[in-house]
Amino acid sequence: MLEQMMPGDRIGPYRVLRTLGAGGMGEVLLAEPADDQVGEQVAIKVVHSADASRGIHSRLKIERQILGQLDHPNIAHLMDDGTLPDGTPYLVMEYVDGIPIDVYCDSHRLDVAARLRLFQIVCAAVHYAHQNLVVHRDLKPSNILVTSAGAPKLLDFGIAQLLGERTAQQHVPRALHADIRVMTPDHASPEQIRGHVVTTASDVYVLGVLLYKLLTGYSPFFIPSTRLADIERATCDTDPPLPSQTVDTADSAEGRAVAQSRRTTSNRLRRTLSGDLDNIVLMAMRKEPGRRYASSQQLAADIQRHLDGKPVMARPGTVVYRSGRFIRRHRLPVSALAGVVFLVAVFATTHLHSRRIAAGRERERAAAERASAERERARENRYPQAQPQPLQTANAAQ
């Protein structure tokens, strides 16, 4: 087995500075151009050679092939590859000087809207990979680093999978035959855990898990052990609680810390997450791949609809819900219109009331006049006046 590389060791034209990380397959080293050459620092992935299985070498070939065809500003790109004198293969990749996306969000106290916008950039990078027939399969926070400039970078395609290409069909079965469930348990889709066919929908699911953690500060599942049965029971057979229900509204130090890192209070955070965001996260995390968002781009678009105050795909389009979204989206015009409608209603009500009062008074006057006329007639009938007699002239008398 290859001994651990030390600072100052040479790998091709590069000089090792320090170890960035190590695992069962090998290690990742920070290096710089040797012999006083001018150039940027790089990350070199070295695979142990002596005891390495064919599967590990096949994985490195797949990773080399994947990185070679991806060119995106938010994906760490491949710069070179080669082998050491003893036959140990290595990859030279862009070095990303950043921190995991969840740590970045908390340390910079990003509010919910800012976290959603950062997450949308990650969705765009994942969608680009999917367009190139690449499924990442390991979208955990430590594989999404954010630079000091606030740019997320997707890296580590070590267990990624190519879809639909002849070369992929040649390499993937050999690479995955010994351990088809290569994954990070708390960032794996149900189909990964069960060893079923993995598609782009698997990455959509894990993006939902990532979004859940960015919004709430917690994982959607509690996995008691690394036993496959416990992992499958927690992830495949248990529905996660709503993100808004995960928020601790009790006056605890942990709950206050989560809310403060999002520039809000626990109660306000719960209200912010309830509704649209609850439904968006859980739609991405549906157990059945066909019921999730059709793509990471569609997931990002639904988040944008939420940010714009428009109805989201993840919620039923009832009249009440859509009306509420419209009112929130056009709050000022709707408020002004409501004010005008209120004034018109007040004016109309006042005018109608005045007319009713005037009509009532008119009816009272008419009734009083009728009563007066009736009294006059009754008096005349009771005391009739004597009829005047005609005057008789002297001639008529004679």
Contacts in CASP RR format, 6 or more apart in sequence:
PFRMAT RR
TARGET T0000
AUTHOR 0000-0000-0000
METHOD contacts of the structure
MODEL  1
MLEQMMPGDRIGPYRVLRTLGAGGMGEVLLAEPADDQVGEQVAIKVVHSA
DASRGIHSRLKIERQILGQLDHPNIAHLMDDGTLPDGTPYLVMEYVDGIP
IDVYCDSHRLDVAARLRLFQIVCAAVHYAHQNLVVHRDLKPSNILVTSAG
APKLLDFGIAQLLGERTAQQHVPRALHADIRVMTPDHASPEQIRGHVVTT
ASDVYVLGVLLYKLLTGYSPFFIPSTRLADIERATCDTDPPLPSQTVDTA
DSAEGRAVAQSRRTTSNRLRRTLSGDLDNIVLMAMRKEPGRRYASSQQLA
ADIQRHLDGKPVMARPGTVVYRSGRFIRRHRLPVSALAGVVFLVAVFATT
HLHSRRIAAGRERERAAAERASAERERARENRYPQAQPQPLQTANAAQ
1 48 0 8 1.000
1 49 0 8 1.000
1 50 0 8 1.000
1 51 0 8 1.000
2 26 0 8 1.000
2 46 0 8 1.000
2 48 0 8 1.000
2 49 0 8 1.000
2 50 0 8 1.000
2 84 0 8 1.000
2 86 0 8 1.000
2 88 0 8 1.000
4 19 0 8 1.000
4 22 0 8 1.000
4 27 0 8 1.000
5 11 0 8 1.000
5 16 0 8 1.000
5 19 0 8 1.000
5 27 0 8 1.000
5 29 0 8 1.000
5 46 0 8 1.000
6 16 0 8 1.000
7 16 0 8 1.000
7 17 0 8 1.000
7 18 0 8 1.000
8 15 0 8 1.000
8 16 0 8 1.000
8 17 0 8 1.000
9 15 0 8 1.000
9 16 0 8 1.000
10 16 0 8 1.000
10 34 0 8 1.000
11 29 0 8 1.000
11 31 0 8 1.000
11 44 0 8 1.000
11 46 0 8 1.000
11 84 0 8 1.000
11 90 0 8 1.000
12 34 0 8 1.000
12 82 0 8 1.000
12 84 0 8 1.000
13 33 0 8 1.000
13 34 0 8 1.000
13 35 0 8 1.000
13 37 0 8 1.000
14 31 0 8 1.000
14 32 0 8 1.000
14 33 0 8 1.000
14 34 0 8 1.000
14 42 0 8 1.000
14 44 0 8 1.000
14 92 0 8 1.000
15 31 0 8 1.000
15 32 0 8 1.000
15 33 0 8 1.000
15 34 0 8 1.000
16 29 0 8 1.000
16 30 0 8 1.000
16 31 0 8 1.000
16 44 0 8 1.000
17 29 0 8 1.000
17 30 0 8 1.000
17 31 0 8 1.000
17 32 0 8 1.000
17 41 0 8 1.000
18 29 0 8 1.000
18 30 0 8 1.000
19 27 0 8 1.000
19 28 0 8 1.000
19 29 0 8 1.000
19 30 0 8 1.000
20 27 0 8 1.000
20 28 0 8 1.000
20 29 0 8 1.000
20 30 0 8 1.000
20 43 0 8 1.000
21 27 0 8 1.000
21 28 0 8 1.000
22 28 0 8 1.000
24 48 0 8 1.000
25 47 0 8 1.000
25 48 0 8 1.000
25 52 0 8 1.000
25 56 0 8 1.000
25 59 0 8 1.000
26 45 0 8 1.000
26 46 0 8 1.000
26 47 0 8 1.000
26 48 0 8 1.000
27 45 0 8 1.000
27 46 0 8 1.000
28 43 0 8 1.000
28 44 0 8 1.000
28 45 0 8 1.000
28 46 0 8 1.000
29 43 0 8 1.000
29 44 0 8 1.000
29 46 0 8 1.000
30 41 0 8 1.000
30 42 0 8 1.000
30 43 0 8 1.000
30 44 0 8 1.000
30 95 0 8 1.000
31 41 0 8 1.000
31 42 0 8 1.000
31 43 0 8 1.000
31 44 0 8 1.000
31 92 0 8 1.000
32 39 0 8 1.000
32 40 0 8 1.000
32 41 0 8 1.000
32 42 0 8 1.000
33 39 0 8 1.000
40 95 0 8 1.000
41 95 0 8 1.000
41 97 0 8 1.000
42 79 0 8 1.000
42 80 0 8 1.000
42 92 0 8 1.000
42 93 0 8 1.000
42 94 0 8 1.000
42 95 0 8 1.000
43 76 0 8 1.000
43 92 0 8 1.000
43 93 0 8 1.000
43 94 0 8 1.000
43 95 0 8 1.000
43 96 0 8 1.000
44 90 0 8 1.000
44 91 0 8 1.000
44 92 0 8 1.000
44 93 0 8 1.000
45 60 0 8 1.000
45 63 0 8 1.000
45 90 0 8 1.000
45 91 0 8 1.000
45 93 0 8 1.000
46 84 0 8 1.000
46 88 0 8 1.000
46 89 0 8 1.000
46 90 0 8 1.000
47 56 0 8 1.000
47 57 0 8 1.000
47 60 0 8 1.000
47 88 0 8 1.000
47 89 0 8 1.000
47 90 0 8 1.000
48 56 0 8 1.000
48 88 0 8 1.000
49 84 0 8 1.000
49 86 0 8 1.000
49 87 0 8 1.000
49 88 0 8 1.000
49 89 0 8 1.000
53 178 0 8 1.000
54 174 0 8 1.000
55 174 0 8 1.000
55 175 0 8 1.000
55 177 0 8 1.000
55 178 0 8 1.000
57 89 0 8 1.000
58 171 0 8 1.000
58 174 0 8 1.000
58 175 0 8 1.000
59 158 0 8 1.000
59 159 0 8 1.000
59 175 0 8 1.000
60 89 0 8 1.000
60 91 0 8 1.000
60 158 0 8 1.000
61 171 0 8 1.000
62 158 0 8 1.000
62 160 0 8 1.000
62 161 0 8 1.000
62 162 0 8 1.000
62 168 0 8 1.000
62 171 0 8 1.000
62 172 0 8 1.000
62 175 0 8 1.000
63 91 0 8 1.000
63 157 0 8 1.000
63 158 0 8 1.000
63 160 0 8 1.000
64 78 0 8 1.000
64 81 0 8 1.000
64 91 0 8 1.000
65 162 0 8 1.000
65 167 0 8 1.000
65 171 0 8 1.000
66 134 0 8 1.000
66 157 0 8 1.000
66 160 0 8 1.000
66 162 0 8 1.000
67 76 0 8 1.000
67 77 0 8 1.000
67 78 0 8 1.000
67 91 0 8 1.000
67 93 0 8 1.000
67 157 0 8 1.000
68 77 0 8 1.000
68 78 0 8 1.000
69 132 0 8 1.000
69 134 0 8 1.000
70 77 0 8 1.000
70 78 0 8 1.000
70 128 0 8 1.000
70 129 0 8 1.000
70 132 0 8 1.000
70 134 0 8 1.000
71 77 0 8 1.000
72 125 0 8 1.000
72 128 0 8 1.000
72 129 0 8 1.000
73 151 0 8 1.000
74 121 0 8 1.000
74 122 0 8 1.000
74 124 0 8 1.000
74 125 0 8 1.000
74 151 0 8 1.000
74 152 0 8 1.000
74 153 0 8 1.000
74 154 0 8 1.000
75 125 0 8 1.000
75 128 0 8 1.000
75 129 0 8 1.000
75 153 0 8 1.000
75 154 0 8 1.000
75 155 0 8 1.000
76 93 0 8 1.000
76 94 0 8 1.000
76 96 0 8 1.000
76 153 0 8 1.000
76 154 0 8 1.000
76 155 0 8 1.000
77 93 0 8 1.000
77 94 0 8 1.000
78 91 0 8 1.000
78 92 0 8 1.000
78 93 0 8 1.000
78 94 0 8 1.000
79 92 0 8 1.000
79 93 0 8 1.000
79 94 0 8 1.000
80 91 0 8 1.000
80 92 0 8 1.000
81 89 0 8 1.000
81 90 0 8 1.000
81 91 0 8 1.000
81 92 0 8 1.000
82 89 0 8 1.000
82 90 0 8 1.000
82 91 0 8 1.000
82 92 0 8 1.000
83 89 0 8 1.000
83 90 0 8 1.000
84 90 0 8 1.000
93 155 0 8 1.000
94 153 0 8 1.000
96 145 0 8 1.000
96 147 0 8 1.000
96 153 0 8 1.000
96 155 0 8 1.000
97 147 0 8 1.000
97 148 0 8 1.000
98 104 0 8 1.000
98 145 0 8 1.000
98 146 0 8 1.000
98 147 0 8 1.000
98 148 0 8 1.000
98 153 0 8 1.000
99 107 0 8 1.000
99 145 0 8 1.000
99 146 0 8 1.000
100 141 0 8 1.000
100 142 0 8 1.000
100 144 0 8 1.000
100 145 0 8 1.000
100 146 0 8 1.000
101 118 0 8 1.000
101 122 0 8 1.000
101 141 0 8 1.000
101 144 0 8 1.000
101 145 0 8 1.000
101 146 0 8 1.000
101 152 0 8 1.000
101 210 0 8 1.000
101 214 0 8 1.000
102 141 0 8 1.000
102 213 0 8 1.000
102 214 0 8 1.000
102 217 0 8 1.000
103 141 0 8 1.000
104 110 0 8 1.000
104 146 0 8 1.000
104 150 0 8 1.000
105 114 0 8 1.000
105 115 0 8 1.000
105 118 0 8 1.000
105 214 0 8 1.000
105 261 0 8 1.000
106 217 0 8 1.000
106 261 0 8 1.000
109 260 0 8 1.000
109 261 0 8 1.000
109 262 0 8 1.000
109 263 0 8 1.000
110 118 0 8 1.000
110 262 0 8 1.000
110 263 0 8 1.000
111 262 0 8 1.000
111 263 0 8 1.000
111 264 0 8 1.000
112 215 0 8 1.000
112 262 0 8 1.000
112 264 0 8 1.000
112 269 0 8 1.000
112 272 0 8 1.000
112 273 0 8 1.000
112 277 0 8 1.000
113 307 0 8 1.000
115 214 0 8 1.000
115 215 0 8 1.000
115 262 0 8 1.000
116 303 0 8 1.000
116 306 0 8 1.000
116 307 0 8 1.000
117 307 0 8 1.000
118 146 0 8 1.000
118 150 0 8 1.000
118 152 0 8 1.000
119 207 0 8 1.000
119 210 0 8 1.000
119 211 0 8 1.000
119 214 0 8 1.000
119 300 0 8 1.000
119 303 0 8 1.000
120 300 0 8 1.000
120 303 0 8 1.000
120 304 0 8 1.000
121 151 0 8 1.000
121 152 0 8 1.000
122 139 0 8 1.000
122 144 0 8 1.000
122 152 0 8 1.000
122 154 0 8 1.000
122 207 0 8 1.000
122 210 0 8 1.000
123 207 0 8 1.000
123 296 0 8 1.000
123 297 0 8 1.000
123 299 0 8 1.000
123 300 0 8 1.000
123 303 0 8 1.000
124 296 0 8 1.000
124 297 0 8 1.000
124 300 0 8 1.000
125 152 0 8 1.000
125 154 0 8 1.000
126 136 0 8 1.000
126 139 0 8 1.000
126 154 0 8 1.000
126 203 0 8 1.000
126 207 0 8 1.000
126 296 0 8 1.000
127 295 0 8 1.000
127 296 0 8 1.000
127 297 0 8 1.000
127 300 0 8 1.000
129 135 0 8 1.000
129 136 0 8 1.000
129 154 0 8 1.000
129 160 0 8 1.000
129 203 0 8 1.000
130 200 0 8 1.000
130 203 0 8 1.000
130 295 0 8 1.000
130 296 0 8 1.000
133 162 0 8 1.000
133 163 0 8 1.000
133 164 0 8 1.000
133 165 0 8 1.000
133 168 0 8 1.000
134 157 0 8 1.000
134 160 0 8 1.000
134 161 0 8 1.000
134 162 0 8 1.000
134 163 0 8 1.000
135 160 0 8 1.000
135 161 0 8 1.000
135 162 0 8 1.000
135 163 0 8 1.000
135 198 0 8 1.000
135 199 0 8 1.000
135 200 0 8 1.000
135 202 0 8 1.000
135 203 0 8 1.000
136 143 0 8 1.000
136 154 0 8 1.000
136 157 0 8 1.000
136 160 0 8 1.000
136 203 0 8 1.000
137 159 0 8 1.000
137 160 0 8 1.000
137 161 0 8 1.000
137 182 0 8 1.000
137 183 0 8 1.000
137 188 0 8 1.000
137 192 0 8 1.000
137 198 0 8 1.000
137 202 0 8 1.000
137 203 0 8 1.000
137 206 0 8 1.000
138 156 0 8 1.000
138 158 0 8 1.000
138 159 0 8 1.000
138 160 0 8 1.000
138 183 0 8 1.000
138 184 0 8 1.000
138 187 0 8 1.000
138 206 0 8 1.000
139 154 0 8 1.000
139 187 0 8 1.000
139 203 0 8 1.000
139 206 0 8 1.000
139 207 0 8 1.000
139 210 0 8 1.000
140 184 0 8 1.000
140 186 0 8 1.000
140 187 0 8 1.000
140 206 0 8 1.000
140 210 0 8 1.000
141 210 0 8 1.000
141 213 0 8 1.000
143 154 0 8 1.000
143 155 0 8 1.000
143 156 0 8 1.000
144 152 0 8 1.000
144 153 0 8 1.000
144 154 0 8 1.000
144 155 0 8 1.000
144 210 0 8 1.000
145 152 0 8 1.000
145 153 0 8 1.000
145 155 0 8 1.000
146 152 0 8 1.000
146 153 0 8 1.000
147 153 0 8 1.000
159 182 0 8 1.000
159 183 0 8 1.000
161 168 0 8 1.000
161 172 0 8 1.000
161 176 0 8 1.000
161 198 0 8 1.000
162 168 0 8 1.000
162 171 0 8 1.000
162 172 0 8 1.000
163 199 0 8 1.000
163 200 0 8 1.000
176 182 0 8 1.000
180 195 0 8 1.000
181 192 0 8 1.000
181 193 0 8 1.000
181 195 0 8 1.000
181 228 0 8 1.000
183 192 0 8 1.000
183 193 0 8 1.000
185 193 0 8 1.000
185 223 0 8 1.000
185 226 0 8 1.000
185 231 0 8 1.000
185 235 0 8 1.000
186 209 0 8 1.000
186 219 0 8 1.000
186 221 0 8 1.000
186 223 0 8 1.000
186 235 0 8 1.000
187 206 0 8 1.000
187 209 0 8 1.000
187 210 0 8 1.000
188 206 0 8 1.000
188 231 0 8 1.000
188 235 0 8 1.000
189 198 0 8 1.000
189 201 0 8 1.000
189 202 0 8 1.000
189 205 0 8 1.000
189 206 0 8 1.000
189 289 0 8 1.000
190 205 0 8 1.000
190 235 0 8 1.000
190 236 0 8 1.000
190 287 0 8 1.000
191 197 0 8 1.000
191 198 0 8 1.000
191 199 0 8 1.000
191 201 0 8 1.000
191 202 0 8 1.000
191 289 0 8 1.000
192 198 0 8 1.000
192 202 0 8 1.000
193 228 0 8 1.000
193 231 0 8 1.000
193 232 0 8 1.000
193 235 0 8 1.000
193 236 0 8 1.000
194 232 0 8 1.000
194 236 0 8 1.000
199 289 0 8 1.000
200 295 0 8 1.000
200 296 0 8 1.000
201 289 0 8 1.000
201 290 0 8 1.000
201 292 0 8 1.000
202 289 0 8 1.000
203 296 0 8 1.000
204 284 0 8 1.000
204 292 0 8 1.000
204 293 0 8 1.000
204 295 0 8 1.000
204 296 0 8 1.000
204 299 0 8 1.000
205 284 0 8 1.000
205 285 0 8 1.000
205 286 0 8 1.000
205 289 0 8 1.000
205 292 0 8 1.000
207 284 0 8 1.000
207 296 0 8 1.000
207 299 0 8 1.000
208 281 0 8 1.000
208 284 0 8 1.000
208 285 0 8 1.000
208 299 0 8 1.000
209 219 0 8 1.000
209 220 0 8 1.000
209 285 0 8 1.000
211 280 0 8 1.000
211 281 0 8 1.000
211 284 0 8 1.000
212 218 0 8 1.000
212 219 0 8 1.000
212 220 0 8 1.000
212 240 0 8 1.000
212 243 0 8 1.000
212 246 0 8 1.000
212 281 0 8 1.000
212 285 0 8 1.000
213 219 0 8 1.000
213 220 0 8 1.000
215 243 0 8 1.000
215 273 0 8 1.000
215 277 0 8 1.000
215 281 0 8 1.000
216 243 0 8 1.000
216 246 0 8 1.000
216 247 0 8 1.000
216 258 0 8 1.000
216 273 0 8 1.000
217 246 0 8 1.000
217 258 0 8 1.000
218 246 0 8 1.000
218 258 0 8 1.000
220 240 0 8 1.000
220 241 0 8 1.000
220 243 0 8 1.000
220 246 0 8 1.000
220 285 0 8 1.000
221 234 0 8 1.000
221 235 0 8 1.000
221 238 0 8 1.000
221 240 0 8 1.000
222 234 0 8 1.000
223 230 0 8 1.000
223 231 0 8 1.000
223 234 0 8 1.000
223 235 0 8 1.000
224 230 0 8 1.000
224 234 0 8 1.000
236 287 0 8 1.000
240 282 0 8 1.000
240 285 0 8 1.000
242 273 0 8 1.000
242 274 0 8 1.000
242 278 0 8 1.000
242 282 0 8 1.000
243 273 0 8 1.000
243 277 0 8 1.000
243 278 0 8 1.000
243 281 0 8 1.000
244 270 0 8 1.000
244 271 0 8 1.000
244 273 0 8 1.000
244 274 0 8 1.000
244 275 0 8 1.000
244 277 0 8 1.000
244 278 0 8 1.000
245 270 0 8 1.000
247 255 0 8 1.000
247 258 0 8 1.000
247 259 0 8 1.000
247 266 0 8 1.000
247 269 0 8 1.000
247 270 0 8 1.000
247 273 0 8 1.000
248 254 0 8 1.000
248 255 0 8 1.000
248 258 0 8 1.000
248 266 0 8 1.000
249 266 0 8 1.000
249 267 0 8 1.000
249 270 0 8 1.000
250 266 0 8 1.000
255 266 0 8 1.000
256 266 0 8 1.000
258 266 0 8 1.000
258 269 0 8 1.000
259 265 0 8 1.000
259 266 0 8 1.000
259 268 0 8 1.000
259 269 0 8 1.000
262 269 0 8 1.000
264 272 0 8 1.000
275 315 0 8 1.000
276 306 0 8 1.000
276 312 0 8 1.000
276 314 0 8 1.000
276 315 0 8 1.000
277 306 0 8 1.000
279 312 0 8 1.000
279 314 0 8 1.000
279 315 0 8 1.000
280 299 0 8 1.000
280 302 0 8 1.000
280 303 0 8 1.000
280 306 0 8 1.000
280 312 0 8 1.000
280 314 0 8 1.000
282 314 0 8 1.000
283 291 0 8 1.000
283 292 0 8 1.000
283 293 0 8 1.000
283 302 0 8 1.000
283 313 0 8 1.000
283 314 0 8 1.000
284 292 0 8 1.000
284 293 0 8 1.000
284 299 0 8 1.000
285 292 0 8 1.000
286 292 0 8 1.000
293 299 0 8 1.000
293 302 0 8 1.000
293 313 0 8 1.000
298 313 0 8 1.000
302 312 0 8 1.000
302 313 0 8 1.000
302 314 0 8 1.000
305 311 0 8 1.000
305 312 0 8 1.000
305 313 0 8 1.000
306 312 0 8 1.000
308 329 0 8 1.000
309 325 0 8 1.000
309 328 0 8 1.000
309 329 0 8 1.000
310 325 0 8 1.000
310 329 0 8 1.000
311 317 0 8 1.000
311 321 0 8 1.000
311 322 0 8 1.000
311 325 0 8 1.000
315 321 0 8 1.000
326 334 0 8 1.000
327 334 0 8 1.000
END
